[in-house]
Amino acid sequence: MADSDRDVDPAPSVCPFCGVGCGIRYDQSSGDARGWKGPVNTRAEVCPKGAAAWDVVDHPDRLTTPLVREGGELVETTWEEAFDRVEREFTEIVSADGPDALSLFASSNCTNEENYVFQKIARLLGTNNVDNCARLCHSSTVAAMHERLGAGAMTNSLDDLGEADAFLVVGANPVENHPVIFRSYLLPALREGTTLIVVDPRETPTARAADRHLAVRPGYDIPLLNAMAATIVSEGRDDGEFCDERVAGVDAFEAFAGGVDVEESAALAGVGSQDLRDAARAYAEADRAAIVTGMGLSQHRCGTANVHALLNLALLTGNVGRRGSGVNPLRGQNNVQGASDVGALPDMLPGSRPVTDGPARAELAGEWGIDAAELPEAPGLTEVEATHAFGESVRGAFVLGENPAVTEPNANRVADALDELDCLVVQDLFVTETAEHADVVLPGSAWAERGGTVTNTDRQVLRMRPNVAPPGDARRDLDVLCEIGSRLTGSPDAFAYDDPAAVFEELTRVTPPYAGMSYDGIGTGSQRWPFPEGAEGGTAVLHESTYANGERRAQLRVVEHVDPVDAVGDDDLVLTTGRVVEHFNSGALTRRSDRLTRMAGPQRLQIHPDDAEARGIAEGDRVIVESERGSVRVGVEVTPAVGRGRVFATFHTAEPLVNTLTGDALDPVAKIPEYKHSAVRVRVDSDFESQ
């Protein structure tokens, strides 16, 4: 329920959780969040997380005043003292070691305007060390799609996906992770006869709805996808006309595909060769086939290569540039797409233009009223690279609305690294696991307390509106960031924005896909990028006549398998991770909702009955799970859904902290960690049994 001392305006806003972009607002009759008929959830439906979104707004543990560390403890202070501390300590670091001694962690859970201002702070300071948590979920997808097609985003709209005759869902579980997308956009098509093919190591709720489920061995997507491509080529199921007109490198790829042993590849991927061939045929024979993908494909050391192999299927079959087709990554947080679009990346300026692009830097410098030579041109550190450098080349960090102590891999190392910083600033709603390491903690603003825009998974820019003022002495995030930017850069005019609309107006001038959009024009609807002049709502389908990079042809890519980093011994199982419908990311918000916690129940490690029996493990036991990086204790669920030789756990809890077990080896292109394949040993927790 809303606090009695805060006036509530039930203005239409956007859910703070996944990238669907459902419209929600405060419901005066119930005191909860409720859906409204927004651009995406057109029937006003919301998932359990959306319905519970108000639980954190009035949570008694909300931060309402700044904290600073004194004598090893976090104590309350004034805003002036907190700002002075940030300014003093960051200025000292820059003076001593240069601007690259700072690293800024932007937030995919904050607005476009907040992220734009945040990356502006970094660049005016002279560093490109700014990144957001897209690095941990979709950076490999963006890298591959941007390189091949010129845009690292959904190729299609949610609306037109319903026209597909087949869905190929690879490493995604929309039934649980994007339920409104599944119920409103995919399920109606399935009921009309669209074929559903799912590639996933587990029998997820999405896989249970599938016509064909390929339970791929974790880390072996490339052999599976290459074998599907080889089947399509060898049986003449490719789209010859499309390949002639829109695809390059066909002969070389067909020669490669001719050398792929489908049976051998299927065995390596852990699936039946006939099942694989049948899935390839179902995808290729469809008049229109849409690929839907998620973190199961991207979170690998070879994540970028995985996506390249997937893109080959779409290009071979002509499933690009038309309705009901394409390659469509489902984004995690509500502004993963937007945070990257507006430049919260170490190698990209606003509009996905490389930091090495001289004309792009000159344009940005002109907007900001500085000389282009003042903007750094060398790519900065990614989020994980930065934590590796904490206490060494990186001396200070600012974490905005994220919780890397829980979400980053090899969490024990991350916790130690956070303590090595000279100054850690965290801006958030609660004293999170990351904030416990901070020197300055600034109270943040919840979804219901902010205005601005976010960009959802199918490129729709949506407006958030405040339902209530921040509690106590808390301030809105944008106001805090502008104050800090003014102090750190010594350029108060650069951060003298009257409101989010003024920031949005500026970012549209330097973010080409957003050019032509307007804050008022979005209203309670949406505008989708790219937004050419005179467009009605924006561009639904990308790459129709040329690709986003201006090229007429996209290159087929020969992709070779790369073994996972963790070697799997005789007694090892492979841990893979994911989400459940009730919780979200680190759980920093959803774990504070009593109703969601009750619905989800305690964390459980899923293990196959055969693997459980071999280790003397029974349903309900507590087990110790160990990797070379650490160990956790957790209860077990014995189920055949997870497959032999594998275990599964979510990453939403701080206890047990599953990312203690995951490795921080990085994809060489996208620098995304390999979350989906960790070698672990599992044994009964005998100490627990004896209690």
N, C-alpha and C positions, 0 to 999 in steps of 0.2 A: 504494500500500500504506500501511497505517497505521503511524505512528511506533511503534517498539518501546517508547518511554518513556511512551506514553499508553495507558491501559487503554481498550478499546473495548467498548461495550455495544451490540449490534445492535438497538436499540429502534426501533419503527416511527415514521417521521417523514414529512415531506412534501417533495417535490422543490422546490428553490429557484428554478426557472425559470418557465415559463409558468403561466397561470392555471387550468390543468386541475386541479391539485391531486393529482397521482399520489402514491401512497404509495411511499416508498423508505426504505432503511436500509442500514447497512454489512453487507457479506457477508464473513464471516470466511474462507471458503474461497478467495475470489479477491482480497480486498482492495479490491474495487470497491463501488459502490452497486448495489443490486439492488431490483427492485420487490417489494412485498408486496401481497396482495389487499386493497387499500384501498377506501374508499367509491366512488371514481371509477374507478381502474384495477382493476376487479374481477377481472381475470385476471392481475394482477401484471405487465402489460406496461409498459415504459418506452421512451421515445424515446432517440436517441443522447445527448442532453444529460443526461437523467436517469441513464443508465448511467455517464456520466463525472463525475457530480456530486461524487464523492469526490476527484477529481483536485485540486481547489482546497483541500480541507480540509488536506491534508498537503503543500501546495506549498512548496518551499524559500523562495520570496519572500514568504511570509506575514509580515505585521507582527506582532511579538510584544512590542513595547515602545513607549510613546508617543514622539513626535518633536515638537520645537519648532524654530522657525526662529531661528537665531542667526547674525549676520553674513552673512545671505543664504543660509545652508545649513540643511537639516533635520538635526538632531542628536538622538541618543537622550537621554531624560530619564526621570525617575521619574513615576509617576502623580500624586504629590502636587504636583510642580512643574507638570505639565500641567494639572491641575485648577485650581491657583492662577492659572495664566496665563489660562485661559478665564474664570474668575470675575473676575479683575482687569480684563481688557480689555473684556469685555462689560458689566461694571458701569460702567466709565468711559464707554462709548458711551451707555448708557441715561441716565446722569447728565447727560451733555452734550447729547444730542439726543433723548431720549425713547425708549420701548420700540419705536416703529415704525422706529427706525434699525437694528433687527435683523431678519433674515429667516431662517426655519428651513425647510430642505428635508427633509421627511420621506421615507420610503422605502417603496415598494410591494414591496420585497424583504425588509422586516422584518415582525415579527409585529403582530397587532392590539394587543397589550399594549405593545410598544415604541412604536408610533405613537400610541397613546392617551396614554402618558406624555409623549411629545415635544410633542404639541399642548397638553397640560396645562401644560408649561413655558412655552410661548409665551403662553397666555392668562393665567396667573398673573403673568407679567411685564407684561402689559398690552397685548399686540399680537395681531392676527389674521394676522400675516405668517407663515403656515405653509401649506405646500402639498406635494403629492407628485407623482410623475411621471405619474399619471393625467392631469395637465394636458397632457402631451405626446402622449397617445394616445387617451383616451376622454372627455375632459371635455365635448366637444360632444355625444356620445351621451347622457351623463348629463343635460346641461342640457335637451335636447329631450324625453327620456323623462320626466324629473322634472316638467317643466312640463305636459306633455300627459296623462301617466298617473299621476303622483305617486310614481314610483319609477324611479331611473336604473339599472336592473339587468335581467338576463335575465328575461323574463316567464315562462319555462318552465324545466323541469329537463332535464338531458341525457337522462335516462331516457325522458321522454315524447316527445322530439323524434323518436324512431324510429317514432312512429305517424303521422308526416306523409306525405302523398301527394306533396308537392313541397317541395323546399328552394330558396329564393331566397338565394343567397350573394352579398353585395354588399361588395366591398372587403376580402374576407378570403380566406385561403389555408390552410385547416385541414390539408390534406395535409402541408404543411411546418411550419406554425406551431403547430398543435395536433394533432399526429398521433394521439394516443390518442383524442381526441374523434372524429376522422374514422374511425379503424379500428374503434372499439368502439361508436360511437353512430350515425354517419351511413352508413358503408359497408354495414352489414347491411340498412338500409332501402333503399339503392340497389340492392342485390342482389335485393331483393324487389319492385323495380319503381318505387320512388319517383323522381320526375323531379328532376333537378338542373339548375338554372339559375344561371349564374355571370355576374356583372357585374364585370369587371376589365380594366384596360388591357392586361395581359399574358396570354399563354397560360401560366398557372401550372400546376403539377401538378394543382391542384383544377379549373382550367378544362379541362384535358385529359380529365378524368373526366366532364365535363358533357354533358348532352343538348343544352343550348343555352348558348352563350358569347357575351355581348355585350361586345365589346372597346371599352369606353367611352373616349372621349378624356379624358385627365386634366383634372379641374376642371369637367367638364360632366355630372355626375351628375344635377343637378336637371332639365335638359331631358329626359333619359332617363326619370327616374322620373315626371315630369309627363306625359310621353307615354304611359307605361304606364297611369297613372291615367286619362287621357283615353280610352284604348282600352277600359278596363274600364267606364267610365261610358257611353260612346257605344254599346257593344254590349250594355248591360244585364247585365253580368256582376257587378255589385256585389250584396252581400247586403242586400236591401231590408229584411228583417225585423230584422236586426242594426242596420242604420243607424237604423231607426225607434226602436229601444229603447235603443241604447247610444252613438249618435253625434249630435253637434250640428254645425250649420253645413253641413248637407248641400246645401241649395238653393244657397247661395252658392258652395260648392265645385263643384257640378255646372255652374253658370254659368261659372265660371272654366275648368273642364275642357273645356267646349264651345268655348271660344275657343282651345284649344291646337291648333296645326297639327302633327299627328303626324309627317308627312314632314319638315317643316322642323326640328322638334325632334330627330328621329333623325339628320338630317344634321349638326346642330350638335354632337350627342353622338358623331358619328363611327361610327354603326352603321346597318345597313340597316333601313328602316322595316318591312319584312315580318318580319324577325327580331325586331324589338322587339315588334310586335303578337303574334307567336306566343309570345314569352316571357310577355307580359302575360296571354294567354289560358291558358297552361299554369299560371301561378300562380293565376289567378282561378277556374279550373275545378276545381282540386283541392278535395276535401272538407275537407282540412286542409293548410294550407301554412305552413311555418315559415321566417321570415327569419333568416339568420345574417349578422352584419355585423362589420366590423373597421376597422382604421386607414385602409384605403384610402378609406373614406367619411368618416371623422371628421377627418383631418388636412388640413383646408382652411380658408381664410379664411371660407368659407361652410359649415363643418362642421356647425354646429347646424342651419342651414337644410337641408342634405343629409338629416339624420336626420328632420327634420320631414316632408320629402317622402316618405321611406321609410315613416314611420308612417302616412301617408295610405293607402298600399296595404293595410296590415294592417287598418285600420279600415273601409275601403270593403268589404273582402271578408269581414268578420266573423272574421278570424283573430287574435283576441285573447281571452284568458280561457278557453281550452280546450286540452286536450292536443294535442300535435303541431302547434302553431301559434305565434303570437307573434313578437316581435322580440327577438333574442338576440345581444347583443354578446359576442364572445369576448375576454376580458381578456388583457392582455399578461403582466405579472409575476405571481408567485404570490399576491400580496396587493394587487393594484390595487383590488379591490372592498372589502376590509377596511380598508385605509388610509383610504379615503374614508368608509366607514361610521362609523369611530370618531372622525372629526372632524379629520383632517389636511388640512384645506382652509381657504382664507382666508375663505370666505363661509358655511361650514357648521359647526355644532357636531356633536358625536356624534349619530348617528341622522338625519343629513341635515336637521337643523333650522337655519334661517337664523340667522346671528349677530345679526340684527336682531329676532329673536323674544324679546320680554321674558320671557314665562313660561318659555321654554326656558333662558334665561340664569339666571333665578332658581332653577330646578331644579338646574342645574349648580353654581351658587354654593352652594346648600344642601348638596350632596354634598361640596363641597370646603371647607366651613366658612368661607366669606367672604361679604361683602356683594355682592349682585348688581351694584351700581354699580361694583365693582372690575373687572368683566369688560368688555372693549372691545366696543362694539356696531357699529362701522363695519367693513365688510369689509376684509380686508387685501389685500396684493399677491399676485398669482399668481406662480408660479415665474419665468415669462419676464418679467413686469413687474418683478419684483425685480432680475433681472440687468440690466435696463435702468436701474435706479436705483442700482446698485452704484457706490460712490465719491461719490455725491451724497446723496440722502436716506437711502439704506441704507449704513451704515458697517461693519456686521459681519454675518456669515452662518455658519450651522452646517449642514453638508451631511452627512446621515446615509445612508450606504450607496448613494449615487447618484453619477453621474459627468457632471454637466452640461457639463463642458468638451468632452465628446464628443457627448452626446445633444441638447443644445440647438441650435437653428438659428443660422446666421450665427456659426459657432464662433470665428472670429477676433475678433469683437466680444466674445464671452463671455470668451475668454482674457484680453483686455485688461481687461475689467471685473473679473474676479477679482483682478487685481493692484491694482485701485484701492481694495479694501477695507482698512480699518484692521486688521481681524482676521477671518481665515477659519479655521474649525475644520472638519475632515473626519474622520469616523469610518468606517473601511472596513477591508477585509481586506488590501489592498495599497496601495502608493503609486501611486494611479491618476493619470490625466492631470489630474484636478481637485486631488488631493492635492499635486501638484507646485507648486501655487500657494499652499498652505496655510501658516498660521502655527503651527497646532497640528494634529497628526495623531494620532488615537487608534485603536489596533488594535481592529478589530471582531470579532464572532463569526460563524462560518460556520453554515450550516443545521444541520450535525451537532452543533453545540455549544450550541444554544438550545432552550428549551422555549417554550410559548405556543401561540397559535392563529393561523391564517390563514383567509381566506374566499375560496373559489374562484369561478370564473366563473359557476356557477349557484347561488350564494348558500349553499353548504355551508361551515359553520365546521368546520375540521379541526384536530387537535392535532399539534404538532411535539414531539419528545422528543429530548433530547441523547443522542448516541451516544458522545461523547467530550468531555473538558474542553478549553477553549481552550489553544492552545500557548504555551509560555514564560510571559511575564508578562501575556499578553492576558487580558481579562476579558469576561464576557458583556455584550452590549449593554444589556440592561435594567438591570443593576447600574450601568453607567457613566452611563446617562441619569438614573437616580434620584439618583446622587451630584451630577451637574451641576444637576438640578432643585432639589435641596435647597440647594445653594450659591447659585444665581442668584436664587431666589425668597425665600430666607430662611425657608422653610417646610418644615423637615425632616420634620414629621409627614405632610405631603401626599405624600411620596414614600417613606414607610416601609413598603414592601411586602415581605412575606416571600418571595414567589415569584410567577411569572406567574399562578397561579390566583387570587391575591388581587387582582391588577390586573383580571383577567377578571371577577371578581365585581363589582368597582366599575363597570366599563364597561357591564355588562349593566343596571345600575340607571339609567344615563343615556343608553342607546342603545336606544330603544324597539323596533326590530326584533329585538334580541337578548334582550329581556326573556323570562325563563323558561328560558333556556339555562343549563346548568351545565357546569363544566369536567369533572367526573367523568362527567356524562351524555353528553358527547361521546365520551369513551373512545377506542377505535380506530375508531369510526364517525364520524358527523357529525350536526350539527343545522343545519337550513336556516332562514334568516330569510325572512319573519316566522315567529315560533315561538309561536303562541298556546298558552295553558295547556292541557295535556292533549294537545297535538298529537303525533302519531307521526312524529318526525323533522323536522317543520316543514311549510311550505307549498310545494308543488311548482309550482303554477300560480297566477300572480298575476292579479288583475283579473277573477275569475270572475263575480261579480254586481255589484260596484262596482269602480271603479278605486282604486288605493292612496291617492289623495287624498280618498277618500270620496264622489266624484262618481259619479253613475249614467251620465253621458255624457262622452265625450271629444270635443274639438273637432277637426274637419277644418281644415287650415291651408292657405291659399293661399300658395304659395312661388314667388317669382320667382328666375330665374337671376342669379347674381352672377359677373362675370368674375374669373378669377384675377388676382392682383396683378401678376405678371411678364408684361409684354407679350412676345410671341414674334415676333422678327424673322425675315426671310427665311432667314437662315442658322442660326437657332437650332433646338435640339431641346428637348423638355420632359423634364427629369429627374424621375423618380419613384423612391421608395426603399422598402425593405422588408427582411424577414428571410429567412434560410435556416435549414434544419432544424438545422444543426450549431452555430450560434452564437446569441447572445442579447443584445439591446439594445446597450450600448456595447462588449460583448465583454470587459469588465473581468475577468470570470470565465472565460468560455469560451475566450478567446484564450490563457489560461494552461494549457489542456489540450492536450498534444501530440497526442493522438489526434483530438480534434475539429478541431484546426488542419490536420492531415493530411487528414482526411476532406473538409473544406470546400475546401481548396486556397486559392490567393491570391485576393484581391478582383479581380473582373472587372466592367467596365462592359459591359452588354448593349446592342447596337446592331443595328438592322435591316440586312440585306444592302444594300438600296437606299441607305440613309443612309451606310453604310460606303463603298460604291463611290463615291458622290458626293464623298466627302472623301478618297479615296485610302487608306482604312483597310482593313487585312487582318487576319484572325484571328491573334491573338498579338501584334499591335502594341501598343506603349505609346502612350497618347494623353494630351494635356493637355485637361482639362475646365475651362472657365472660366464663371463667372457674374459679375455686377457686385459680388459679395461676396468673391470669392477664386478660387483655382484649385487643382486637384490633378492628379497624374499617376497613371495607372492602366492596367493591361492591359485588353484588350478581348476580348469574346466576340461574334462575329457570329452572330445568330440571328433568325429571323422571329418568335420568340415575343414579342418586345417591341413589335412594331408600328411602322409608319413614323412618323417624326417624334418618336419617344420614345427615351429611354435609361433604363436601370435600374441601380441599384447598391444594395448593402446598406449599413447604417450601423454595422456591427459593428467596424470597424477604426479605429485612431487614425492609421494611415498606410497608404493615403490616408484623410483625414478628410472624408468626403463631406458632413457638415453644415457644412463651410466654404462650400459652395455654396448651401445652402438659406436661404430668407428667413425673417425673423421678423415678418412682418405677421401680425396676430392676428385670429381670429374675434371679432367685437364682443361676443358673448354669453359664450362659453366661454373666450375668451382662449387658444385652442389655435393653434399656428403652422401655416402652410401648407407642410408638408413635401412634399406630393405633387405640386407643380407649381412647378418652378424652370426658368426659361429659361437654357439653357447653350449654349456653343459648344464643339465638339469638333474637335480637329485632331491630326494625328500629331505625336508628340514627336520632332522631328528630332534633338535632342541625344542621345536614347537610341539612335536608329538609327545615329548616327555613332560610337558607342562600340565 
